[in-house]
Amino acid sequence: MDSGIKNNEYQICNRCVMDTSASGILFDSNGICNYCTDMLNESSKILFKDKIQRKKELDDLVKKVKEQGHGKDYDCIMGVSGGVDSSTALVNAVNLGLRPLAVHMDNGWNTELAQNNISNLVKTLNLDLYTYVIDWEEYRNLMQSLFDADVIDVEILYDNAMLAVNYQMAKKYRLKYILAGTNQSTEGMRIPSNWSWFKYDKKNITAIAKTFGDVKIKSFPAIGTIDYILSKYIHGINWISFLDYFDYNKQHYLELLIEKYGYKPYPYKHYESIFTRFYQGYILPEKFKVDKRRVHLSTLIISGQITREEALSELQKSTYPDQDLLEDDKAYFIKKMNWTNDDLREYISRPEILHSDYPSEKKFWDGVSLLKQKLSIIK
């Protein structure tokens, strides 16, 4: 596979909708990119698994979860954001007779719609919900430090805290399984390295927080590489992409959630958070020239849930549902962050600084992952 890119020539994949805004993209002689080719190579065994084999693996997993949870208040931990994936995972778990503790991480940016979706779901399913609320001033200061650092992945804060809280609850209730809504069907394509950052990088978060404003971390539940290793290999906690055990068609399950649980859909993936909506719909395109819908839509193309033509049509639309909502979210963001319009304009105009320009544990994580891979081959 060769790049097919000369003199910064723009190119878009002929099979998915990934384009030259993604770092490391290569195209073969047919104009097919390495992102969708890699996804097919790595995810086909999950996406197109034999139905009998899939059911056997699901039955085996459910049996293990129930056995290790016997006699305990719950048998697994399940994070819930209000999005389709985590909501579907929760519904499927209950339908299989599992007893999850639903866990939500509140960073102060939830939409009212997301709150209602979560509330309706846990009430209908008769589940306990644990919500971890981070002190807003602390979280705002952490966000401010990342804005001041001009790194791309401000969402690392929410993602890292969500991971940490799930593992904390698993340890508290002595549970071995976290069943997550993560899956290959809607998230199987790797996100370009210039669009995001390593989510377990506690060192990066703390270093940036110290550099910009010397923010003290108190209520923020950070998790790093060592924390993950201890959770997995000492406490024996397994993070399971639960929806990979199902023939997961997102539209089908969305319709089911709407019909049975009063679920209200969002216009785009991960728009259950006001900040995520503003970040993906405005900050990423304006400051970093990234349209994250490309990787989401490309994943759905490769998993057979939409056509390329449908994805291209979707990309013709604004990253925001409508201009009035954008203006409302912009005003809300400015007020909540104690910014001015000039602050926002100045931030958007500044050049990006790489996460790797600050202290990080990414190389350590990569080294541990490589060692694990070598030991697995030897074994």
VEXDRENLO-296074 format. One record per residue (C-alpha): x, y, z; chain; residue in one letter. Coordinates in Angstrom, 3 decimals, decimal comma. Each point is the difference from the previous one (the first is absolute). Layout:
BEGIN
> X|Y|Z|A|A;
...
//
This chain:
BEGIN
> 0,000|0,000|0,000|A|M;
> 1,405|3,374|-0,980|A|D;
> -1,009|3,472|0,992|A|S;
> -1,321|1,178|-3,312|A|G;
> 0,439|3,527|1,389|A|I;
> 2,251|2,458|-1,756|A|K;
> 0,621|3,635|0,808|A|N;
> -2,589|-0,123|2,799|A|N;
> -2,660|-1,051|-2,482|A|E;
> -3,397|-0,593|1,586|A|Y;
> -1,347|-3,543|-0,215|A|Q;
> -2,958|-1,876|1,446|A|I;
> -0,350|-3,761|0,243|A|C;
> -2,105|-1,694|-2,689|A|N;
> -1,455|-2,483|2,504|A|R;
> -0,488|2,023|3,195|A|C;
> 0,137|3,775|0,567|A|V;
> 3,375|0,365|1,711|A|M;
> 2,150|2,638|-1,670|A|D;
> 3,388|1,665|0,126|A|T;
> -0,878|1,897|3,176|A|S;
> 0,873|-3,277|1,789|A|A;
> 3,666|-0,490|0,820|A|S;
> 1,698|-3,044|-1,473|A|G;
> -2,695|-0,631|-2,587|A|I;
> 1,110|-2,038|-3,010|A|L;
> -1,880|-0,959|-3,140|A|F;
> 0,442|-3,052|-2,214|A|D;
> -0,212|0,008|-3,795|A|S;
> -3,812|-0,176|0,247|A|N;
> -0,220|3,025|2,268|A|G;
> -0,820|-2,110|3,082|A|I;
> 1,483|1,290|3,256|A|C;
> 1,888|-1,891|2,675|A|N;
> -2,482|1,061|2,706|A|Y;
> -2,907|-2,030|-1,376|A|C;
> 2,311|-2,792|-1,193|A|T;
> 1,463|-0,318|3,511|A|D;
> -3,483|-0,015|1,508|A|M;
> -1,103|-2,819|-2,300|A|L;
> 3,139|-2,004|0,769|A|N;
> -0,253|0,481|3,761|A|E;
> -3,764|0,093|0,577|A|S;
> -1,447|-2,453|-2,535|A|S;
> 0,292|-2,905|2,425|A|K;
> -2,294|1,908|2,366|A|I;
> -2,286|1,805|-2,440|A|L;
> -0,765|-3,022|-2,185|A|F;
> 0,240|-2,769|2,583|A|K;
> -2,112|-3,123|-0,399|A|D;
> -3,270|0,451|1,916|A|K;
> 0,291|-3,328|1,815|A|I;
> 3,548|0,785|1,099|A|Q;
> -1,021|3,504|1,095|A|R;
> -2,829|-1,369|2,148|A|K;
> 2,271|-2,620|1,579|A|K;
> 2,556|2,655|0,946|A|E;
> -2,740|2,236|1,420|A|L;
> -1,443|-2,866|2,051|A|D;
> 3,472|-0,830|1,341|A|D;
> 0,624|3,642|0,964|A|L;
> -3,371|0,365|1,732|A|V;
> 0,654|-3,190|1,949|A|K;
> 3,384|1,272|1,199|A|K;
> -1,416|3,400|0,992|A|V;
> -2,828|-1,595|1,979|A|K;
> 2,315|-2,466|1,749|A|E;
> 2,512|2,614|1,206|A|Q;
> -2,865|2,266|1,098|A|G;
> -1,829|-2,670|1,971|A|H;
> -0,862|1,247|3,490|A|G;
> 1,020|3,576|-0,775|A|K;
> -2,194|3,076|-0,378|A|D;
> 0,797|0,135|-3,722|A|Y;
> 1,769|-2,239|-2,493|A|D;
> 1,510|2,630|-2,306|A|C;
> 0,636|3,697|-0,511|A|I;
> -1,453|1,810|-3,008|A|M;
> 0,766|3,589|-0,873|A|G;
> -2,917|1,967|-1,421|A|V;
> 0,268|3,357|-1,767|A|S;
> -3,473|0,283|-1,478|A|G;
> 1,312|-0,915|-3,457|A|G;
> -1,389|-2,820|-2,163|A|V;
> 2,933|-2,384|0,478|A|D;
> 0,145|0,032|3,799|A|S;
> -3,814|0,004|0,242|A|S;
> -0,268|-3,033|-2,292|A|T;
> 2,669|-1,836|1,965|A|A;
> -1,916|0,614|3,238|A|L;
> -3,299|-1,231|-1,463|A|V;
> 1,598|-3,148|-1,417|A|N;
> 1,721|-0,798|3,292|A|A;
> -3,260|0,199|1,968|A|V;
> -1,837|-2,070|-2,617|A|N;
> 2,629|-2,710|0,516|A|L;
> -0,640|-0,062|3,739|A|G;
> 3,086|1,927|1,068|A|L;
> -0,033|2,366|2,992|A|R;
> 2,109|3,018|-0,974|A|P;
> 0,744|3,094|2,023|A|L;
> -0,503|2,864|-2,448|A|A;
> 2,780|2,572|0,375|A|V;
> -0,078|3,541|-1,333|A|H;
> 2,748|2,612|0,109|A|M;
> -1,383|3,550|0,278|A|D;
> 2,448|2,695|-1,091|A|N;
> -2,553|2,812|-0,012|A|G;
> -0,701|-0,018|-3,751|A|W;
> -2,892|-2,459|-0,343|A|N;
> -2,875|1,037|-2,234|A|T;
> -3,466|-0,145|1,551|A|E;
> -0,835|-2,571|-2,673|A|L;
> 2,834|-2,267|1,145|A|A;
> -1,093|0,275|3,635|A|Q;
> -3,553|-0,967|-0,976|A|N;
> 1,170|-2,919|-2,125|A|N;
> 2,103|-1,382|2,848|A|I;
> -2,773|0,518|2,564|A|S;
> -2,663|-1,675|-2,156|A|N;
> 2,271|-2,920|-0,749|A|L;
> 1,072|-0,870|3,541|A|V;
> -3,541|0,461|1,358|A|K;
> -1,545|-2,225|-2,652|A|T;
> 2,694|-2,640|0,499|A|L;
> -0,235|0,371|3,809|A|N;
> 3,746|0,501|0,409|A|L;
> 2,137|1,786|2,547|A|D;
> 1,858|3,007|-1,435|A|L;
> 3,236|1,339|1,467|A|Y;
> 0,914|3,475|-1,206|A|T;
> 3,462|1,374|0,671|A|Y;
> -0,058|3,806|0,020|A|V;
> 3,305|1,797|-0,478|A|I;
> 0,364|3,350|1,750|A|D;
> -0,852|2,493|-2,731|A|W;
> 2,660|2,603|0,827|A|E;
> 2,682|-2,659|-0,011|A|E;
> -1,234|-1,423|-3,282|A|Y;
> -0,297|3,453|-1,567|A|R;
> 3,571|0,799|1,030|A|N;
> 1,206|-3,286|-1,492|A|L;
> -1,819|0,802|-3,237|A|M;
> 1,520|3,474|0,009|A|Q;
> 3,491|-1,466|0,335|A|S;
> -0,586|-2,158|-3,087|A|L;
> -1,343|2,978|-1,930|A|F;
> 3,048|2,028|1,043|A|D;
> 2,227|-2,881|-1,126|A|A;
> -1,630|0,060|-3,474|A|D;
> -0,109|-3,810|-0,189|A|V;
> -2,716|-1,637|-2,056|A|I;
> -1,528|-2,508|2,406|A|D;
> -1,783|2,033|2,663|A|V;
> -2,418|-2,943|0,252|A|E;
> 2,781|-2,083|1,531|A|I;
> -1,234|1,354|3,338|A|L;
> -3,454|-1,557|-0,265|A|Y;
> 1,246|-3,233|-1,567|A|D;
> 2,731|-0,498|2,588|A|N;
> -2,326|0,761|2,924|A|A;
> -2,673|-2,335|-1,394|A|M;
> 2,525|-2,838|-0,229|A|L;
> 1,256|0,702|3,516|A|A;
> -3,473|0,050|1,581|A|V;
> -0,986|-3,282|-1,642|A|N;
> 3,123|-1,725|1,321|A|Y;
> -0,481|1,574|3,448|A|Q;
> -3,533|-1,394|0,242|A|M;
> 1,135|-3,426|-1,171|A|A;
> 2,599|-0,052|2,787|A|K;
> -2,464|1,262|2,598|A|K;
> -2,501|-2,782|-0,699|A|Y;
> 2,679|-2,647|-0,705|A|R;
> -1,223|-0,545|-3,552|A|L;
> 2,035|-1,431|-2,865|A|K;
> -1,928|1,352|-2,968|A|Y;
> -0,645|3,448|-1,463|A|I;
> -2,401|-0,463|-2,907|A|L;
> 0,374|2,989|-2,291|A|A;
> -1,894|1,337|-2,989|A|G;
> 3,275|0,140|-1,937|A|T;
> -0,177|-2,069|-3,167|A|N;
> 1,446|-0,640|-3,448|A|Q;
> -3,270|0,625|-1,832|A|S;
> -0,157|3,749|0,731|A|T;
> 3,536|0,649|1,317|A|E;
> 2,200|-2,552|-1,767|A|G;
> 1,997|2,420|-2,130|A|M;
> 3,024|1,411|1,771|A|R;
> -0,110|3,718|0,609|A|I;
> 2,874|1,824|-1,749|A|P;
> 2,823|0,814|2,380|A|S;
> -0,300|3,709|-0,828|A|N;
> -3,696|0,032|0,957|A|W;
> 0,218|-1,328|3,549|A|S;
> 2,380|-1,130|2,744|A|W;
> 0,722|-2,993|2,221|A|F;
> -2,816|-0,153|2,577|A|K;
> 1,953|-1,522|2,926|A|Y;
> 2,565|2,815|-0,005|A|D;
> -0,356|1,190|3,582|A|K;
> 3,530|1,418|-0,178|A|K;
> -0,938|2,238|-2,943|A|N;
> -3,091|1,303|1,807|A|I;
> 1,837|0,737|3,248|A|T;
> 3,022|1,555|-1,750|A|A;
> -2,156|2,379|-2,033|A|I;
> -2,067|0,838|3,092|A|A;
> 3,179|0,873|1,894|A|K;
> 1,503|1,985|-2,871|A|T;
> -3,068|2,165|-0,548|A|F;
> -1,340|1,389|3,252|A|G;
> 1,451|-2,669|2,312|A|D;
> -3,413|-1,671|0,291|A|V;
> -0,329|-2,285|3,026|A|K;
> -1,721|-3,294|-0,774|A|I;
> -2,300|-1,054|2,849|A|K;
> -3,343|-1,360|-1,222|A|S;
> 1,130|-0,915|-3,502|A|F;
> 0,352|-3,831|-0,099|A|P;
> 2,996|-0,314|-2,343|A|A;
> 1,265|-3,375|-1,252|A|I;
> 3,406|-0,750|-1,536|A|G;
> 1,925|-2,947|-1,394|A|T;
> 1,063|-1,401|3,391|A|I;
> -3,563|0,389|1,327|A|D;
> -1,291|-1,947|-3,003|A|Y;
> 2,588|-2,761|0,424|A|I;
> -0,875|-0,389|3,687|A|L;
> -3,728|-0,045|-0,780|A|S;
> 0,337|-2,659|-2,680|A|K;
> 2,754|-2,267|1,286|A|Y;
> -0,223|0,384|3,788|A|I;
> -3,740|0,596|0,470|A|H;
> -0,903|-2,105|-3,043|A|G;
> -2,444|2,537|-1,459|A|I;
> -0,898|-0,581|-3,647|A|N;
> -1,182|2,791|-2,283|A|W;
> -2,337|-1,686|-2,494|A|I;
> -1,292|1,572|-3,223|A|S;
> -3,408|-1,491|0,708|A|F;
> -1,759|0,966|-3,228|A|L;
> 2,519|-2,056|-2,001|A|D;
> -1,885|-3,042|1,304|A|Y;
> -3,081|1,085|-1,961|A|F;
> -0,877|0,578|-3,631|A|D;
> -0,077|3,706|0,768|A|Y;
> -1,901|2,139|-2,460|A|N;
> -0,172|3,479|1,503|A|K;
> -3,141|1,148|-1,807|A|Q;
> -1,913|-3,131|1,030|A|H;
> 0,872|0,464|3,666|A|Y;
> -0,676|3,736|-0,151|A|L;
> -3,545|-0,734|-1,155|A|E;
> -0,386|-2,523|2,826|A|L;
> 1,195|2,538|2,592|A|L;
> -2,434|2,599|-1,324|A|I;
> -2,917|-2,421|0,005|A|E;
> 0,511|-1,681|3,378|A|K;
> 1,924|2,489|2,113|A|Y;
> -1,140|3,447|-1,168|A|G;
> 3,493|0,639|-1,331|A|Y;
> 0,638|3,274|-1,830|A|K;
> 2,753|-0,155|-2,664|A|P;
> 2,843|2,455|-0,594|A|Y;
> 0,897|1,351|-3,454|A|P;
> 3,585|-1,335|0,063|A|Y;
> 2,083|-2,500|1,974|A|K;
> 1,095|1,192|3,480|A|H;
> -2,229|3,091|-0,069|A|Y;
> -1,549|-0,934|3,364|A|E;
> 2,441|2,506|1,580|A|S;
> -0,261|3,729|-0,693|A|I;
> 3,761|0,335|0,054|A|F;
> 0,544|-3,027|-2,243|A|T;
> -2,497|1,461|-2,442|A|R;
> 1,815|3,350|0,043|A|F;
> 3,428|-1,647|-0,094|A|Y;
> -0,722|-2,340|-2,918|A|Q;
> -2,309|2,365|-1,836|A|G;
> 1,946|3,253|0,367|A|Y;
> 3,411|-0,189|1,703|A|I;
> 1,363|-2,978|-1,947|A|L;
> -1,004|1,296|-3,445|A|P;
> 0,910|3,644|0,678|A|E;
> 3,273|-0,326|1,940|A|K;
> 1,319|-3,412|-1,064|A|F;
> -1,689|-0,456|-3,416|A|K;
> -1,375|-3,388|1,080|A|V;
> -3,466|-1,344|-0,791|A|D;
> -0,307|-2,997|2,309|A|K;
> -3,173|-1,122|-1,755|A|R;
> 2,259|-1,451|-2,703|A|R;
> 1,307|-2,797|2,210|A|V;
> -3,449|-0,681|1,496|A|H;
> -1,696|-0,154|-3,402|A|L;
> 2,833|-2,022|-1,544|A|S;
> -0,342|-2,593|2,755|A|T;
> -3,716|-0,350|-0,745|A|L;
> 0,771|-0,401|-3,717|A|I;
> 2,464|-2,825|0,598|A|I;
> -2,326|-1,758|2,464|A|S;
> -2,752|0,152|-2,624|A|G;
> -2,388|2,300|1,864|A|Q;
> -0,037|2,902|-2,462|A|I;
> 1,147|0,549|-3,577|A|T;
> 2,858|2,239|-1,072|A|R;
> -2,525|2,193|-1,826|A|E;
> -1,978|0,465|3,222|A|E;
> 3,196|0,926|1,841|A|A;
> 1,019|2,527|-2,654|A|L;
> -3,467|1,529|0,185|A|S;
> 0,316|0,269|3,791|A|E;
> 3,374|1,725|-0,335|A|L;
> -1,589|2,661|-2,180|A|Q;
> -1,982|1,099|3,036|A|K;
> 1,390|2,304|2,653|A|S;
> 1,783|-1,533|2,977|A|T;
> -2,722|1,718|2,026|A|Y;
> -3,699|-0,930|-0,222|A|P;
> -0,842|3,664|-0,555|A|D;
> 1,577|3,448|0,286|A|Q;
> -2,214|1,124|2,889|A|D;
> 1,171|-2,950|2,127|A|L;
> 3,619|0,836|-0,821|A|L;
> -0,470|3,564|1,193|A|E;
> -1,749|-1,229|3,159|A|D;
> 2,778|-2,502|0,738|A|D;
> 2,690|2,589|-0,696|A|K;
> -1,616|2,409|2,473|A|A;
> -0,444|-2,777|2,572|A|Y;
> 3,634|-1,110|-0,381|A|F;
> 1,330|3,547|0,362|A|I;
> -2,065|0,631|3,124|A|K;
> 0,778|-3,364|1,626|A|K;
> 3,742|0,320|-0,653|A|M;
> 0,094|3,683|1,085|A|N;
> 1,266|0,998|-3,430|A|W;
> -0,837|2,883|-2,303|A|T;
> -0,655|-0,092|-3,735|A|N;
> 3,514|1,368|-0,492|A|D;
> 1,433|-2,839|2,128|A|D;
> -1,684|-2,545|-2,243|A|L;
> 1,174|1,687|-3,201|A|R;
> 3,559|0,257|1,344|A|E;
> -0,012|-3,691|1,006|A|Y;
> -1,280|-1,127|-3,400|A|I;
> 2,674|2,068|-1,779|A|S;
> 2,970|-1,465|1,902|A|R;
> 1,982|-2,863|-1,561|A|P;
> -0,276|-3,533|1,331|A|E;
> 2,589|-1,381|2,428|A|I;
> 0,455|-3,771|0,086|A|L;
> -0,813|-2,015|3,128|A|H;
> 3,438|-1,593|-0,381|A|S;
> 1,615|3,417|0,534|A|D;
> -1,037|-0,370|3,646|A|Y;
> 0,997|-2,816|2,407|A|P;
> -1,839|-3,190|-0,899|A|S;
> -0,147|-3,730|0,772|A|E;
> -0,929|-0,931|-3,569|A|K;
> 3,418|-1,547|-0,735|A|K;
> -0,202|-1,989|3,244|A|F;
> -3,443|-1,317|-0,978|A|W;
> 1,265|-0,903|-3,477|A|D;
> 2,979|-1,821|1,538|A|G;
> -2,226|-1,974|2,365|A|V;
> -2,344|-0,873|-2,878|A|S;
> 2,918|-1,185|-2,145|A|L;
> 1,365|-2,125|2,860|A|L;
> -3,417|-1,556|0,543|A|K;
> -0,242|-0,793|-3,715|A|Q;
> 3,437|-1,664|-0,027|A|K;
> -0,786|-2,056|3,104|A|L;
> -3,273|-1,088|-1,580|A|S;
> 1,829|-1,194|-3,121|A|I;
> 2,539|-1,894|2,097|A|I;
> -2,755|-1,591|2,071|A|K;
//
